[in-house]
Amino acid sequence: MDKSQVKWMFHKYSNKDISILEGVMGFYDGMDKGSSAYDVTKLLNIPTVLILDAGGSYTTLSAIIKGLKEYREGNTVKAVVFNHVSSSMHFELIKKQVEKDFDDIVIIGWIKSKLESLDSIHLGLDLNENDKEKLEDISKEVLAHIDLEKLELLAFCDSKNIDTYPFEKIEKYDKHISVVNDENFSFLYHDNLKFLEESFSKVTIINSIKNEVIPSDCDIVFICGGYIETDKAYNKFKNSDDFKDSLIQHSKTKAIYGECAGLILLGRKVDNKKMLGLLPLDFELTSRPNRLGYYDNDLGITGHAFHYTKVLNDIKGEYTLYKKKNEREVYAAFKNENTFGTYFHTMFRNNFNKIKIYFKL
Protein backbone atom coordinates (compact mmCIF):
# COMPACT_ATOMS: atom_id res chain seq x y z
CA MET A 1 0.00 0.00 0.00
CA ASP A 2 1.58 3.30 -1.05
CA LYS A 3 1.36 6.74 0.57
CA SER A 4 -1.63 7.98 -1.42
CA GLN A 5 -3.58 4.83 -0.52
CA VAL A 6 -2.91 5.25 3.21
CA LYS A 7 -3.90 8.91 3.08
CA TRP A 8 -7.09 8.16 1.15
CA MET A 9 -8.19 5.47 3.62
CA PHE A 10 -7.44 7.75 6.57
CA HIS A 11 -9.44 10.54 4.96
CA LYS A 12 -12.37 8.26 4.13
CA TYR A 13 -12.79 6.82 7.62
CA SER A 14 -11.87 9.83 9.79
CA ASN A 15 -14.93 11.79 10.86
CA LYS A 16 -13.07 14.12 13.17
CA ASP A 17 -9.58 15.36 13.95
CA ILE A 18 -7.58 12.81 15.87
CA SER A 19 -4.18 12.09 17.34
CA ILE A 20 -2.36 8.80 17.74
CA LEU A 21 -1.21 7.50 21.12
CA GLU A 22 1.75 5.15 21.12
CA GLY A 23 3.86 3.45 23.72
CA VAL A 24 7.61 3.11 23.29
CA MET A 25 7.32 -0.51 22.26
CA GLY A 26 6.29 -0.56 18.62
CA PHE A 27 6.87 3.08 17.68
CA TYR A 28 9.76 2.29 15.34
CA ASP A 29 9.17 -1.45 15.10
CA GLY A 30 7.89 -2.45 11.67
CA MET A 31 9.98 0.09 9.74
CA ASP A 32 11.34 -2.77 7.61
CA LYS A 33 7.78 -3.23 6.32
CA GLY A 34 7.00 0.50 6.16
CA SER A 35 4.25 -0.11 8.69
CA SER A 36 5.57 1.21 12.00
CA ALA A 37 3.72 3.86 14.00
CA TYR A 38 6.59 6.18 13.05
CA ASP A 39 5.93 5.60 9.32
CA VAL A 40 2.18 6.16 9.62
CA THR A 41 2.36 9.26 11.83
CA LYS A 42 5.07 10.81 9.65
CA LEU A 43 3.12 10.10 6.47
CA LEU A 44 -0.13 11.54 7.81
CA ASN A 45 1.55 14.26 9.90
CA ILE A 46 -0.33 13.19 13.04
CA PRO A 47 1.01 14.16 16.48
CA THR A 48 2.36 11.24 18.51
CA VAL A 49 1.78 10.97 22.25
CA LEU A 50 4.30 8.60 23.84
CA ILE A 51 3.24 6.47 26.80
CA LEU A 52 6.41 5.76 28.77
CA ASP A 53 6.96 3.34 31.66
CA ALA A 54 8.17 5.51 34.55
CA GLY A 55 8.55 2.74 37.11
CA GLY A 56 11.64 3.47 39.23
CA SER A 57 12.84 6.30 36.97
CA TYR A 58 12.75 10.04 36.46
CA THR A 59 15.92 11.50 34.83
CA THR A 60 16.29 8.41 32.62
CA LEU A 61 12.93 9.24 31.04
CA SER A 62 14.44 12.37 29.50
CA ALA A 63 17.12 10.20 27.91
CA ILE A 64 14.45 7.89 26.46
CA ILE A 65 12.49 10.83 25.03
CA LYS A 66 15.67 12.27 23.53
CA GLY A 67 16.48 8.94 21.90
CA LEU A 68 12.99 8.55 20.44
CA LYS A 69 13.01 12.10 19.11
CA GLU A 70 16.44 11.82 17.49
CA TYR A 71 16.44 8.23 16.22
CA ARG A 72 14.76 9.20 12.93
CA GLU A 73 14.03 12.55 11.33
CA GLY A 74 10.47 13.54 10.59
CA ASN A 75 8.90 11.90 13.63
CA THR A 76 5.89 13.67 15.11
CA VAL A 77 6.59 13.11 18.82
CA LYS A 78 4.83 16.01 20.55
CA ALA A 79 3.70 14.84 23.98
CA VAL A 80 4.05 12.21 26.65
CA VAL A 81 2.05 10.35 29.29
CA PHE A 82 3.95 8.60 32.09
CA ASN A 83 2.76 5.16 33.17
CA HIS A 84 3.43 3.23 36.42
CA VAL A 85 4.00 6.40 38.45
CA SER A 86 4.16 5.70 42.18
CA SER A 87 2.82 9.03 43.48
CA SER A 88 2.17 12.68 42.69
CA MET A 89 5.61 13.44 44.17
CA HIS A 90 7.19 10.96 41.73
CA PHE A 91 5.35 12.63 38.85
CA GLU A 92 6.56 16.09 39.90
CA LEU A 93 10.18 14.82 39.83
CA ILE A 94 9.68 13.51 36.29
CA LYS A 95 7.82 16.62 35.14
CA LYS A 96 10.48 18.99 36.47
CA GLN A 97 13.26 17.10 34.68
CA VAL A 98 11.44 16.78 31.33
CA GLU A 99 10.38 20.44 31.31
CA LYS A 100 13.98 21.39 32.02
CA ASP A 101 15.29 19.27 29.12
CA PHE A 102 12.59 19.94 26.47
CA ASP A 103 10.61 22.98 25.42
CA ASP A 104 8.75 21.14 22.66
CA ILE A 105 7.23 18.21 24.61
CA VAL A 106 3.79 18.58 26.21
CA ILE A 107 3.29 16.56 29.38
CA ILE A 108 -0.28 15.25 29.21
CA GLY A 109 -0.28 13.57 32.61
CA TRP A 110 0.39 10.32 34.43
CA ILE A 111 -1.08 6.93 35.27
CA LYS A 112 -0.72 5.49 38.75
CA SER A 113 1.16 2.23 39.25
CA LYS A 114 -0.39 -1.02 40.49
CA LEU A 115 -3.85 -0.34 39.11
CA GLU A 116 -6.23 -3.25 38.84
CA SER A 117 -6.11 -4.84 35.40
CA LEU A 118 -8.00 -7.34 33.27
CA ASP A 119 -6.76 -10.90 32.98
CA SER A 120 -5.36 -12.22 29.73
CA ILE A 121 -6.81 -15.23 27.93
CA HIS A 122 -6.07 -17.05 24.69
CA LEU A 123 -5.41 -14.43 21.98
CA GLY A 124 -6.61 -11.46 24.01
CA LEU A 125 -8.14 -10.03 27.18
CA ASP A 126 -10.75 -11.72 29.34
CA LEU A 127 -13.78 -9.53 28.65
CA ASN A 128 -16.92 -10.98 30.17
CA GLU A 129 -20.28 -9.27 30.54
CA ASN A 130 -19.71 -8.82 34.28
CA ASP A 131 -16.40 -7.01 33.57
CA LYS A 132 -18.06 -3.93 32.07
CA GLU A 133 -18.28 -2.15 35.42
CA LYS A 134 -14.72 -3.22 36.24
CA LEU A 135 -13.52 -1.89 32.88
CA GLU A 136 -15.26 1.45 33.51
CA ASP A 137 -13.61 1.72 36.93
CA ILE A 138 -10.17 0.98 35.49
CA SER A 139 -10.74 3.55 32.74
CA LYS A 140 -11.61 6.23 35.31
CA GLU A 141 -8.45 5.44 37.27
CA VAL A 142 -6.31 5.58 34.12
CA LEU A 143 -7.75 9.00 33.19
CA ALA A 144 -7.68 10.43 36.71
CA HIS A 145 -4.46 12.41 36.11
CA ILE A 146 -4.67 12.90 32.31
CA ASP A 147 -5.27 16.41 30.96
CA LEU A 148 -7.76 15.72 28.18
CA GLU A 149 -7.94 19.40 27.20
CA LYS A 150 -4.21 19.40 26.42
CA LEU A 151 -4.68 16.20 24.42
CA GLU A 152 -7.52 17.73 22.45
CA LEU A 153 -5.45 20.82 21.62
CA LEU A 154 -2.75 18.57 20.13
CA ALA A 155 -5.09 16.58 17.96
CA PHE A 156 -5.42 17.34 14.28
CA CYS A 157 -5.69 15.73 10.87
CA ASP A 158 -5.28 17.60 7.61
CA SER A 159 -7.45 15.49 5.33
CA LYS A 160 -8.16 18.12 2.70
CA ASN A 161 -7.55 17.47 -0.98
CA ILE A 162 -7.49 13.66 -0.65
CA ASP A 163 -10.25 12.92 -3.09
CA THR A 164 -8.62 10.71 -5.74
CA TYR A 165 -9.24 6.99 -5.29
CA PRO A 166 -5.69 5.54 -5.23
CA PHE A 167 -6.50 1.82 -5.44
CA GLU A 168 -7.36 -0.34 -8.43
CA LYS A 169 -10.90 0.39 -9.49
CA ILE A 170 -13.39 -1.69 -7.53
CA GLU A 171 -15.25 -4.18 -9.64
CA LYS A 172 -18.93 -4.34 -8.75
CA TYR A 173 -20.36 -7.83 -8.25
CA ASP A 174 -24.08 -8.47 -8.39
CA LYS A 175 -23.68 -11.17 -5.76
CA HIS A 176 -24.68 -11.85 -2.17
CA ILE A 177 -21.84 -12.46 0.33
CA SER A 178 -22.35 -13.61 3.92
CA VAL A 179 -19.78 -12.74 6.60
CA VAL A 180 -19.54 -15.05 9.63
CA ASN A 181 -18.71 -12.57 12.40
CA ASP A 182 -19.43 -13.14 16.10
CA GLU A 183 -17.61 -13.61 19.43
CA ASN A 184 -15.65 -16.59 18.06
CA PHE A 185 -15.04 -15.17 14.60
CA SER A 186 -14.40 -11.62 15.71
CA PHE A 187 -11.25 -10.55 13.87
CA LEU A 188 -12.56 -8.40 11.03
CA TYR A 189 -10.66 -5.47 9.56
CA HIS A 190 -13.06 -2.52 9.39
CA ASP A 191 -11.94 -1.67 5.87
CA ASN A 192 -12.46 -5.26 4.69
CA LEU A 193 -16.11 -5.02 5.68
CA LYS A 194 -16.40 -1.62 3.98
CA PHE A 195 -14.77 -3.03 0.86
CA LEU A 196 -17.23 -5.92 0.71
CA GLU A 197 -20.16 -3.51 1.18
CA GLU A 198 -18.84 -1.40 -1.70
CA SER A 199 -18.10 -4.38 -3.96
CA PHE A 200 -21.09 -6.71 -3.51
CA SER A 201 -24.76 -6.00 -4.02
CA LYS A 202 -25.67 -7.58 -0.67
CA VAL A 203 -23.74 -8.31 2.54
CA THR A 204 -25.27 -10.35 5.39
CA ILE A 205 -23.66 -10.80 8.82
CA ILE A 206 -24.09 -14.32 10.23
CA ASN A 207 -23.76 -15.22 13.93
CA SER A 208 -22.71 -18.87 14.27
CA ILE A 209 -23.10 -18.86 18.06
CA LYS A 210 -26.78 -17.91 17.66
CA ASN A 211 -27.11 -20.77 15.16
CA GLU A 212 -27.99 -18.46 12.27
CA VAL A 213 -28.00 -20.15 8.87
CA ILE A 214 -26.33 -19.19 5.61
CA PRO A 215 -29.07 -17.74 3.35
CA SER A 216 -29.99 -19.99 0.45
CA ASP A 217 -29.48 -17.14 -2.05
CA CYS A 218 -25.97 -16.44 -0.76
CA ASP A 219 -23.18 -16.81 -3.37
CA ILE A 220 -20.08 -16.57 -1.14
CA VAL A 221 -19.28 -17.03 2.56
CA PHE A 222 -16.39 -15.23 4.26
CA ILE A 223 -15.49 -16.61 7.73
CA CYS A 224 -13.52 -14.14 9.85
CA GLY A 225 -10.55 -14.92 12.04
CA GLY A 226 -10.78 -15.23 15.81
CA TYR A 227 -10.65 -18.42 17.83
CA ILE A 228 -12.64 -21.61 17.89
CA GLU A 229 -9.97 -23.93 19.31
CA THR A 230 -10.39 -23.32 23.06
CA ASP A 231 -12.95 -25.20 25.15
CA LYS A 232 -14.72 -21.97 26.05
CA ALA A 233 -15.04 -20.85 22.42
CA TYR A 234 -15.95 -24.29 21.11
CA ASN A 235 -18.70 -24.79 23.68
CA LYS A 236 -20.42 -21.62 22.46
CA PHE A 237 -20.54 -23.05 18.96
CA LYS A 238 -20.67 -26.85 19.17
CA ASN A 239 -24.49 -27.11 19.20
CA SER A 240 -25.05 -24.72 16.26
CA ASP A 241 -26.11 -27.58 14.01
CA ASP A 242 -28.31 -25.50 11.71
CA PHE A 243 -25.41 -23.15 11.00
CA LYS A 244 -23.04 -26.06 10.37
CA ASP A 245 -25.48 -27.86 8.05
CA SER A 246 -26.19 -24.70 6.04
CA LEU A 247 -22.46 -24.02 5.58
CA ILE A 248 -21.80 -27.61 4.47
CA GLN A 249 -24.72 -27.40 2.04
CA HIS A 250 -23.42 -24.09 0.70
CA SER A 251 -19.96 -25.59 0.10
CA LYS A 252 -21.29 -28.16 -2.36
CA THR A 253 -21.77 -25.58 -5.11
CA LYS A 254 -20.57 -22.20 -3.82
CA ALA A 255 -17.43 -20.55 -2.47
CA ILE A 256 -16.21 -20.33 1.13
CA TYR A 257 -13.20 -18.21 2.18
CA GLY A 258 -12.00 -18.67 5.76
CA GLU A 259 -9.27 -16.80 7.68
CA CYS A 260 -7.42 -18.33 10.66
CA ALA A 261 -10.28 -19.47 12.92
CA GLY A 262 -12.25 -19.83 9.71
CA LEU A 263 -9.54 -22.17 8.38
CA ILE A 264 -9.73 -24.28 11.55
CA LEU A 265 -13.53 -24.47 11.34
CA LEU A 266 -13.24 -25.77 7.79
CA GLY A 267 -10.84 -28.56 8.83
CA ARG A 268 -11.67 -31.93 10.37
CA LYS A 269 -10.70 -31.35 13.99
CA VAL A 270 -8.50 -29.42 16.41
CA ASP A 271 -7.28 -31.80 19.12
CA ASN A 272 -10.48 -33.73 20.01
CA LYS A 273 -12.89 -31.00 18.87
CA LYS A 274 -14.79 -31.92 15.73
CA MET A 275 -14.98 -29.31 12.97
CA LEU A 276 -16.78 -29.34 9.60
CA GLY A 277 -14.42 -31.54 7.57
CA LEU A 278 -14.56 -29.44 4.39
CA LEU A 279 -10.75 -29.40 4.26
CA PRO A 280 -8.67 -32.58 4.93
CA LEU A 281 -6.80 -30.95 7.82
CA ASP A 282 -6.21 -31.80 11.47
CA PHE A 283 -4.96 -29.15 13.89
CA GLU A 284 -3.19 -29.17 17.24
CA LEU A 285 -3.42 -26.37 19.80
CA THR A 286 0.04 -25.54 21.17
CA SER A 287 1.16 -23.51 24.18
CA ARG A 288 3.19 -21.01 22.13
CA PRO A 289 2.36 -19.07 18.96
CA ASN A 290 3.35 -20.81 15.73
CA ARG A 291 3.23 -17.54 13.79
CA LEU A 292 3.26 -13.98 15.07
CA GLY A 293 3.53 -10.76 13.07
CA TYR A 294 3.81 -9.68 9.45
CA TYR A 295 4.43 -12.23 6.71
CA ASP A 296 4.71 -12.34 2.93
CA ASN A 297 3.11 -15.00 0.78
CA ASP A 298 3.75 -16.50 -2.64
CA LEU A 299 1.10 -14.25 -4.22
CA GLY A 300 3.12 -11.11 -3.41
CA ILE A 301 0.92 -10.02 -0.50
CA THR A 302 2.11 -8.77 2.89
CA GLY A 303 -0.28 -9.52 5.72
CA HIS A 304 -0.63 -10.64 9.32
CA ALA A 305 -0.74 -14.01 11.06
CA PHE A 306 -1.08 -14.81 14.76
CA HIS A 307 -2.10 -18.29 15.91
CA TYR A 308 -1.36 -21.04 18.43
CA THR A 309 -2.44 -23.96 16.23
CA LYS A 310 -0.51 -25.97 13.68
CA VAL A 311 -1.50 -28.28 10.84
CA LEU A 312 -0.61 -31.93 11.54
CA ASN A 313 -1.00 -33.15 7.94
CA ASP A 314 1.81 -33.17 5.39
CA ILE A 315 -0.22 -31.54 2.62
CA LYS A 316 0.90 -29.19 -0.13
CA GLY A 317 -1.22 -26.06 0.07
CA GLU A 318 -1.99 -23.05 -2.09
CA TYR A 319 0.81 -20.80 -0.82
CA THR A 320 3.44 -20.48 1.91
CA LEU A 321 4.03 -17.71 4.44
CA TYR A 322 7.52 -16.51 5.26
CA LYS A 323 9.42 -13.69 6.96
CA LYS A 324 12.24 -13.94 4.41
CA LYS A 325 12.18 -15.76 1.07
CA ASN A 326 13.57 -19.32 1.27
CA GLU A 327 13.56 -19.15 5.08
CA ARG A 328 11.06 -21.43 6.85
CA GLU A 329 8.44 -21.32 4.10
CA VAL A 330 5.51 -23.33 5.42
CA TYR A 331 2.17 -23.90 3.69
CA ALA A 332 -0.56 -21.90 5.35
CA ALA A 333 -3.42 -21.89 2.84
CA PHE A 334 -5.45 -24.84 1.62
CA LYS A 335 -8.18 -25.45 -0.96
CA ASN A 336 -10.63 -28.27 -1.61
CA GLU A 337 -13.12 -27.75 -4.45
CA ASN A 338 -15.14 -24.65 -3.44
CA THR A 339 -13.62 -24.28 0.02
CA PHE A 340 -10.51 -22.21 0.82
CA GLY A 341 -8.89 -21.49 4.17
CA THR A 342 -5.78 -19.62 5.23
CA TYR A 343 -3.91 -18.48 8.33
CA PHE A 344 -3.24 -15.19 6.51
CA HIS A 345 -5.15 -11.99 7.30
CA THR A 346 -5.28 -9.94 4.08
CA MET A 347 -6.37 -6.40 3.31
CA PHE A 348 -8.93 -6.87 0.55
CA ARG A 349 -8.91 -3.39 -0.93
CA ASN A 350 -5.42 -3.54 -2.40
CA ASN A 351 -5.09 -7.32 -2.76
CA PHE A 352 -8.50 -8.53 -3.91
CA ASN A 353 -7.48 -9.17 -7.51
CA LYS A 354 -4.85 -11.61 -6.20
CA ILE A 355 -7.26 -13.59 -4.03
CA LYS A 356 -10.63 -13.27 -5.78
CA ILE A 357 -10.10 -16.64 -7.47
CA TYR A 358 -10.80 -18.18 -4.06
CA PHE A 359 -14.14 -16.33 -3.98
CA LYS A 360 -14.92 -18.01 -7.33
CA LEU A 361 -15.20 -14.63 -9.08
N, C-alpha and C positions, 0 to 999 in steps of 0.2 A: 504494500500500500504506500503510495507516494504522498508528498506533502499536501498537494491539492486535495487528495482524497480524504486525508485526516481532517483538514480544515473544513471541507464540505460536510462531513459527518458531524463534526462538532457544532457547526452552524445549524444544521438541520434539527438536531436534538437538544439544543440549548435554548430554553425558554427565558432564561434570565442570566444576568452576569454572575459568574462564579469564580471561585479560586480553587486550587488544588492543595490538599493537605498531604504531606508525605513524611514518613519517618526516615531516619538515616538509612536503615536497611532498605535497599531497593531503589534509592534515588538515582544512582548511576548504573546499577545492575541492569543488564539487558541492552547496553549500548552496542554490543556486538551484533544484535538483531535490529538496532534502530528503534527499540521499543521501550527504552527506559523512561522513567518519569522525567528525567532530565531532557531527553529527546522531545517528549510530548510537550512539556511546559515551555521549552525554548521555541519549538515550532509554532505554538499557539500564543506565545507571549503571555502566559498565565502566571501570576505570582505564586510562588511556592512557599508554604508554611512548613518548616521543619518541626518534627516532634522528636525531641532528643531525650534520651534516658539520662536523668540527672542523679541517679542513685550514687551516693558517696562522692559526688564531684561538685565543683563550682568553677574554678579557674580553667580546668581542663576543657570545659564546655566551650569556652572561647576558642581554644585551639581546634576543636572539632568543627565549629562554625567556619573558622578561617580556612580549614582544609576543604570543606564542602564548597565554599565560595570560590576558591582559587583552583580547584582541581580541573575544571573546564570553563572556558570562556562562554559567555552567552547564557549562563544559568540565570534563573529568575528568583533565586532565594531572596526573600524580602522580610520574612518574619519567623518567629520561633515560639513553640510551646514546650515547656519542660515537664517531663513525665517522671514519676517516682520521686517526687519532692517530699522530704520528710516533714517540713514545717514551713510556716510563713517566714521564719528567720532564715531558713535554708534558701528559700526563694529570693529573699532580699540580698543575700550574699551573691547568688548567681546573677541577679539583675544588675547589681552594682558593677560587677566585673564586665558583663557583656556591654552595658551602656558605656563603660569606660573605653572598651576596645573597638566598638562599632558605632558609627553614627547613621548607618543605613539599614539597621536591623530593628524591626518592631517586635517588642516582646508582648505577645498576646496573652500570656498567663501561664498557669501551672496546674498540674494534676497531682493530687496527693498520692503518696505511696501506700501500698498494702490495702487498696480498695478491694471490695468483694468483686469476684469475676465469675463469668459463666464457665462451666466445664466444657472440655473438648470431647468430641465423639468422632467416629469414623468420618473422615472427609469434611469436618466442620465443627461448628459449635452446637452444644446441646440446647436447642431452643424448643421448649415445650410450652403448651398453652399457659401453664401455671407460672411460667417464667416472665410473662409480660410485665407484671408489677415489679419484679426483681430487676428487669432490664431498664425500666423507667427510673428506678431508684439509683442504679449504677450510672445512668446517663446524667442525672441531676448532680451526682457527686463529681463526675468527670468535668462538668461544665461550671462547677461552683466557683472556680477562680479563673475562668476564661472570659476575656473582654470581647464579647461578640460584636460590639460596636466598632472596635478596632479592626476586627476580622472583616466586617462588612465594608469598611472604608478601603481595604486592600483589594477587594474582589472586583474583577472586571473581565470582560471578554469582548474584544473588538471583532465582531462577526459580520461587519459590513462588507459588501462587495464580494461575497462568496456565493454566487448564484449559479455558476456553471457546474453541471453534473460531471464529475471527473472520472467516473467509472465507465466500464463498457455499458452500452445501452441495455436497459433491462428488457428482456423479451417477455411479452405478456402471454400467459398460458390460460386458456379457458378450461381450467381444471380445478378440482376440489382437492385440497390437501388437508389432512388431519394431523395435528401436533399433539403427541402424548406428553403432557406437561402437568405434573402434580408434585406431591411431597417427595416421592421417590425419584421421579424424572424431572428434577427441578433446575438443572443447569441449562439455561437458555439465554444465549446472547440476545440482548434487546434488539440490536440491529438485525439479527437473523430473522426474528419474528416480523420486524418491519419490512424486511426484504420480501418475505413470503407473502405478506399482505399486499405489497405492491405488485408482485409478480403473478399471483394466482387469483382467479376470479372468486374463490371462496376458501376461507381458512376456518377450521373448526378445532377448538381446544378439547382434548379428551382427557378425562381423569380416570386412570386405571384403578386407583384405590376405591373410587366410588362405583366401580364396575360398569362404567360407561362403555358403550359399544362403538366400534368404528362404523360410521354411516355407510349404508350400502352403495350410495352414489359417490363415495370417496374414491379418488384415483390414486392417491399417494399417501403414505403414512410416514411421518418423521417422528422418531422416538428420541427425546432429549436425553442428555447425560444426567448423572446423579448417582444414586446407589440403590441397588436391589439385593446386594450380596450379604448384608448383615441380617441377623435373625429379626431384629426390630423392623427393618424395612420390608423384608420378605413377608412377615406376618401380616402387614397391612395389605398386601397384594395377593397372597396365595389363594384366597377364596374368590377372586374376581374372575369366575369362570366365563361369564358372558363376554367380558372384554377379551380374554384369551381366545375364545372360540371365534370371535369376530375378526381378530387379527390374523389367526391361522387361515380363516376362510378368505380374507382379503389377499393373503400372500399367494394364493393359488393362481391368481391372474393379474395381480397388480403389485406395484412397487412398495417396498418398505426400506427406509434408510434409518439406521439406528446408530447413535453415538454413545460410546462408553457403556453406561448402564443399559442403554438400548441394545448394544452389541451383546452384552451378557444375557439379557432377556431373550434374545433371538437364538442363543445357544441351547445346548441340551441340559446342562446343569452347572451350578457352582457349588463345589463341595457336595453335600447331600441334598441341595435345594433344586428341585426340578424346575426347569425353564420351558420354553416353548418348542425347542427342537427344530427350528427352521434353519439353523446352521449347524453343521456337524462338529460342534466345539464343546469341550468340557473345560471348566475354569476352576482355579484354586485361589482361595482368599489367603493372602500372605500377611505377615505382620509388618512388613515394610513396603513402601511404594516401589513398584516395578518401573514406573516412568514418572517423572516430575519435571515440568517446565516446557520450554519451547522446543519443537522438533520440526524437521523438514521431512517431506515424503517424496516418493518417486514421481509424483505428478507435478513437482515444482511448487508446492504449497508449504508455507510456514504456518504452524498452528500450535495448539496446546494439548498436552496429555498429562493426566494425573490420576493414577489408579493403583490399587493394592492387589489386583487380581492378575493372574497370568494364564495363558492358554496352555493346556496340557498336551494338545495334539500336535503332531509334526505335520502340519498342513501348509502348503504354499498358498499364500493369500494374494490379494490384489495389489498391495504396495507395502513397503517397509517404512518405518520411522527411524530417524537417526539424528544425532547431534552433529556429527561430522560424517561426510560421505566415506563409505567403506569401513566405518567404525561402528561395530555392534548394530548392524542393520537387521532388525527383527520384524517379521510380518505382523501387521497390526490391523489389517482390514481384510474382510472375508465376504465372499459372495456365493450364493446358491440360488440359481434361477432368478426369482424376482426380489430376493431378500439380500440386503447388504448391511454389514455392520462394521464399525471401526472404533478404535480407541481415540481417534483424532478428532479434536474440536476445531472446526473450520469456519472462518468468516465467509458467509455465502456471497455477499455483495461483490467481492472482487475475486472470487474463486469458483463461482457457480458453473461457468462454462467448462471447468475441469472436472466437476463432479456430477453434472446433471445426467450423465449416462446412467448413474446409479438410481436416479429418480425415474428412469425409463422415459426421458423426454427427448 
